[in-house]
Amino acid sequence: MSNQAASAQASSPAAPLTKATVRRIVFSSSVGNALEWFDFLVYGYFATIIAKQFFPTHDEWLSTMLAIGTFGISFLMRPLGAVVLGIYGDRKGRKAALTLAILLMMVGTLTMAVMPSYDHIGILAPLLVLLARLIQGFAVGGEFGSATAFMVEHSASRRGYYASWQFASQGLAAITAAAFGSLLTAWMPPADLNSWGWRIPFVFGLLVGPVGYYIRSHLGETPEFLATQRANKASGTAQHADASFSNQWLNLLLAVGIVAQSTVGVYVLQLYMPMYAVKQLHMSAASSFGVVVLNGGLQFLLSPVMGALSDRIGRIRIMLTTSIVMGLAIYPMFAWLQTHPTLASLMLLQAGAGILKAAYSGPMPALMSEIFPTRVRSTGLSIGYALGVTIFGGFAPTIVEAFIHLTGDKLAPSYYVLLAALLSGASLVVVAVRMRHASRIV
């Protein structure tokens, strides 16, 4: 693709980064993503309690579906946030967009931490919860694109490794969220947990936000972005992202397709699995949360390894292989789990899913960043990721749960994951063909 050549021409050689600088770049870019996923996972893990607190009905299933649906509705704001914050990041800089995004995320987390229940303020409770989710969805919409652009634009040769920390941080968030879920469920009396204990993880998340904001506000802009700004200024052009994005629609569609497998891996195989284990496999809540720690731990440890490996042998080679393996293995894994609904079987499934998730998602942000040129990278990444997560991830637990409820088929999660693997695999093939064609032209 000529996009990569354009990015290379706009970039100027940068001095080698010190280890301290690398740590600041990785942490500042990952902390918002970690906070986002921690908050969303906690909301999902405590959905049944949140349903009773804010969405009380006489039908427990309907109450739970309302809580999960509110979780999903927040994803409708992601594309809007992606457009607004993505363009803002391409105009004003990655740092400016990252700082604004984490401030908005803290607003949503604070609301959940202190919100009075339905019994205290009536209909205002669910409305304010919905508002909090919408604000956070807007902020998260622009977080991924700006953070990924910030990472990859510091080093062309190690893009895979740097950007992989986006998903390593998700793994760490999954570990932390599941640990809270497991410990609170196992140690707190049910009455205390339902009354106030479920708020503890949100308070913890709120404490992390200011640290991320402080570090982000004290970082400089990326060399590649500054080089592009200087080039535009020298040539007398002021090309804005919204004006130059019109020829990126095919790249955008491909980015959405690439995101499908990764986001379904999170929302079905991490977020939904504790509920699935309790309701469909009749396991204890504490043990189901504990298994998610295994999945998150593998993602945290292996995502940087896979990202670094993609810098050596290529991103598409790793990701396409993973899509094929996931497509072939996911149905047999769930069928085995139904035949042997034990903790050991669930751990085996989560271990396999965690390895495949890391292998696919580790190289993914760098590959997506290489689809778009620097001048629209933040916008393209933000919109592509936000649309992919909204379409395939946000309502995934709702769709799977509703399908099981209506049909009684407990293998429904495997069908959804298989569909995502097929779509992502096809998108990767198209990207590979286009990149090969572009390299011949260059």
N, C-alpha and C positions, 0 to 999 in steps of 0.2 A: 504494500500500500504506500502511496505517496505521502500519507499522513506521517509515517515514521521518518521519512526523509525530511519532511518539513520541520518536524520537531527537532531533528538533529541539527539542521541548519540554523534554527532559532536559538539553540543552546550554545553556550560558551563553556570552555573547559573550566572545571571547578577544582579547587584545591582538595586534596584528600581529606576526608572527614575524620576527626578524632573520635575515639571511642565514646567520650563523654557527649559529644555532639550527636552521635548516632543514637545513644540512649535517650537523649532529650527528644530527638525527632520521633523515635519509635513510641516512646511513652506518650508524648503530647498528641500524636496522631491516633493512638490506640485507646486512650482513656475514654474518649467520648463514645467510641464504638462499644467498649466494654460496659460503660454505664448504661448505654441504650439496651444492650442485650440482657444485662443483669435485671434491669427494671421490667422488661417485657417477659423474661422467663419467670421472675418472681410473680408477676401478675398471673401468668398462665398456671404456675404451680399452685397458687392459692385461689384459683378461679372459683372453686366451690364455696370457699369462705367468703370471698368478695361478693359472690352472688347473693348470699344470705344477708350480708351487711348493706348492700346498695340496691339489689334487684329482687326484693322478696316477692314471691308468688306462692300459690298453693301447690304448684307443680314444680318439684325440685329440678326435673330435667329442663323445663322451660326457663327457670331461674338461672341455671348454669349456662344455657344457650344464650341468654341475654348478656351475661357477663363475658362470655367468649366472643359474642357478636360485637360488643363494645370494643374489645381488644382488636377485632378485625376492622371495624369502622375507622379506627385511627390510621390504618394503612391507606385510606383514601386520601389523606392529607399528604402522604409522602410525595406523590408526583408534583403537587403544588410547591411543597418545600424544596424539592429537587430543582424545579425551574427557578424559583426565586433565589435560593441560596447558591445554586450552581452558577447562575449568571453573576450573582454578587461576587462569588469567588473568582470568576474569570475576569471581572472588571477591577475589583479592589484588592484581590490577592487571596491566596489560600488561608493565610493566617486570620484575616478578617472574618472569613466565613466560618472557620473553625471556632473562633471565640464566640461569635453570635450563636452558633448552634448549641454549644454546651450550656450557655446561659438559658436558652429556651428549654433544653432538656431538664435542667434543674427545676424549672417552674413546674413541669409535669410531675417530677418525682416528689417535690414538696407537697403538691396538692394531694397525692395519694397518701403521704405520710401523716397528714393532719386532718384529712377530710372526715367530718362527722358522718355517722351512719344514717340510714333511712329513718330509723326510729327517732333520731334527734331533729333532723331538718326536712324530712319528708321527700318530696319529689326533687328538691334541689340536689340531693345527694347523687342520684344517678346522672343528673344533668351536668353537675360539676365534674364528676368522674369522666364523663364523655368529653367535656371540654379539655380536661387535663390530657386525655389520650390524644385529642386532636392537635393540641399544641406540641406535644412531644412527637407525634407523627410528622408534623411540619418540620421540626428541627432535625429529626433523624433523616428526613428526605434529602437534606443537603450535606449531612455528615459524611457519608461514605465517599462521595465524589471528592470533596475538598480534602479529606484526610488521606485518601489514596493518592491524589495528585501531589499532595505535600510530601508524601513518602517517596514516590517514584522519581520526582523531579530533583532529588538530591543526588541520585546516582543512577546513570543509565545501565551500568554493568551489573548492579545488584538489585534491580527493580523487583525481581521475584521474591528475594529474601525480605527486603524492607516491607513491601506491600503485604506479604503473608501474615504480618503481625496483626492485620485487621481481623483475620479469622483466628489467629492464636489468642487474641484478646477475647473473642467470643467464647473460645473454649474455657478460658479462665473465668469468664463471667458465668458460664454454665456450671463450672465446678462450685463457685461461690454460692450461686443461687440454689443449686441442688443441696449443697451442704446446709444452708439455712433451712431449706424445706425439710430435710431429713432430721436435723437436730431439733428444730422447733416442734415438729410433729411427734418425735419420739420422747422428748423431755418435758414439754409443757402440758399441763392439764388441758383437755379439749375446751373447757369453758374459757380459760385465759387465752388460748390460741385464737379462738373465734372472736373474743372480745377485743383484744389489743395486740396479741403476740404477732399476728400476721403483719403488723406495721413495722416491726423491727428491721426487716431487710430493706424497706424503703428508706428508713432513717439512715441506715448504713450507706445506701447508695447516695443519699443526699450529702453525706460527709465527704464522699470522693469527688464530687463535682467541683468544689472550689479549688482543690489541688490541681485538677486538670485545667481549670480556667487560668489560674496563676501561671502555670508553665506555658500554656499556649500564648498568653499575652506578652510573654518575655522572649519569644522566639522571632527570628528574622524570616523574611520571605524566601521562597525557593529560588535557587540560581536560574533554573530554566524559565520560570515565570518572569523574573526580572530581565533576562536576556530577551525574551519575546517582547516585553514592554519597551525595552530600549530599541529593538529593531523596528517596531511599529512607529515609535517616536522619530527615529532617524529617517524613516521612509515617508514621514508625514501622514501616516494612516492611523486611524483610531478605530480599528475593527472590533466591534463588540460581539460578545458571544451570541446574543440573540439575532444579530444580523448575519453572522457567518455560520450558523448552525443548520441552515436550510439544506445543505448538501450532505448531511450526516444521518439521514433517516434510515438507510439500510444498515449502517453501523449500529444505530440505536436498536433496531429490531434484533440484530445479532447479539448485542449485549444483553437484551432482555432474555433471549433464549439461553444464553450461557448461564445466566443467574439462576434459571429454573431449578436445576439439580441441587445447587448449593443451598438455596433457601428452603426447598422442600426437605432437605436433609436436616435442617435446623427445626422447622416448625412441626414436622411429623415425627422425626426420629429422636428429637430432644425434647421439645416443648410438650408435645402431645403424649409421649410415651408414659409418663407417670400416671396420667389419667387413664390411659389405655390399660396399664398394668393393674390398676386398682379395680376398674369397672369391668373389664373384659376377662382378665386373668385372675382376678380376686386375690391379688397380692396386697401386702401391707404398704401403706403410703411411704413409710420410712425406707423400706427396702427398695421401692421403685425410684425414689429420689437418689438413693445411693448408687444405683446402676447408672444414672445419668452422669454422675461424677466420673465414671469410667470413660464414657463417651467424650465428655468435655476435656478430660485429662489427655486423652489421645490426640484430640484436636489441638490442644495447647502445645503439646510436645512436638507433634509431627508437622503441623502447618509450616513453621519456619524451615524445617528440613526439606519439605517438598518445594517450598518457594525457592530455597537456595539451589536445589537440584534442577529446578526449571531454568535457572540462569545458565546451567551447564548443558542440559540435553534438550531443552525446549519445553514450552508450557503445554502446547496442544498435544504433544505426544503423551504426556502424563495424564492430562485431563480426559482425553478421548479414551484411553485405556480404562480409566476409572469409570467412565460412563458405561462402557461395555460390560465391565464386571458387575456394576451395580444393577444394570438391566437384567443380567442373567441370574444374579444371586438373590435379589430382594424377595421374590415370591417364595422360593424354597425356604428362605430364612424364616419368613412369617408362618409358612405352613408347618415348619418344624416347631416353632414356638406354640402354635395352636395344639399340636399333637403332644408336646411336652411343655406345658405351662409352668415351668419351674424358674426359680431365680437364676440357676445356672444357664438355662436356655436364653433367658432375657439378657444376661451378661454377655453371652456369646454373640447375640444379635447386635447389642450395643457396641461391643468391641469391633466387630466387622464394620458396622456403620460408621464408627468413629475414625477408623483407618481410612475408609473410602472418602469420608467427608474431608479429612485433612488433605488427602492426595489430590482431591478435586479443587478444594477452596484455597489451598495454599498458593498455587500459581495464578488463581483466577483474577485477583485485582490487577496484577501487573499486565496480564493479557488484555483485560478490558481497557487499561490505560493506553496500551499500544494501538488500540483501534482508533482512538481519537487524537487529533493534533493538539498541541499545547494550548492554542488560543481558545478552544472549546472543551478542553479536557474535563474540567470540573463540572461543567454543565452536562456533558455526555455521560460521564460516570454516574453523576447524581441521578439523572433521569432514567438511564438504563437500569441501574440497580433498584431505584425506587419502584419503577413499573414492574420489574421482575418480582420483587418481594411482594408488592401489592397484589399482583395477579395470581401468583403461585403460592405465596406464603401466608399472607395475612388471614385469609379465610380457610386455610388448609385444615386446622383442627375442627372448625365448624362443619366443613364439607365432609370430612372423614367421619366425624361423630354422627352427623345426620344420616349418612349412608348406612352406617352400622345399625342405627336405630330403626331405619325404614326397611332394610333388607335382612338384617341379622347376620350379614356376612362379615366376620371378624378379620378377614384378610384385606379389607378395604385400604388400610395404609399402604400395603405393597402395591396396589394398583396405581395409587397416586404417585408414589416414588418412581415406579416404572415409567409412567407417562413423562415425568420430568426428565428422567435419564435419556429417553428417546429424543425428546426435543433438544436437550442440551448437546447430545451427541451429534445431531444433524447440524446444529448451529456451529459447532466446532469444525465440522468438515467444511462448511462453506467458508469460514474464516481462514482455514488452512489453504484452501484453493485460492482465495483472493490474495493472501499474503505471498504465496508462491508466484502468482502472476505478477504482483507488484514488484517482487524482487528481480524478476526477469526484465521488467521495464527499466528499473533503476540500474 
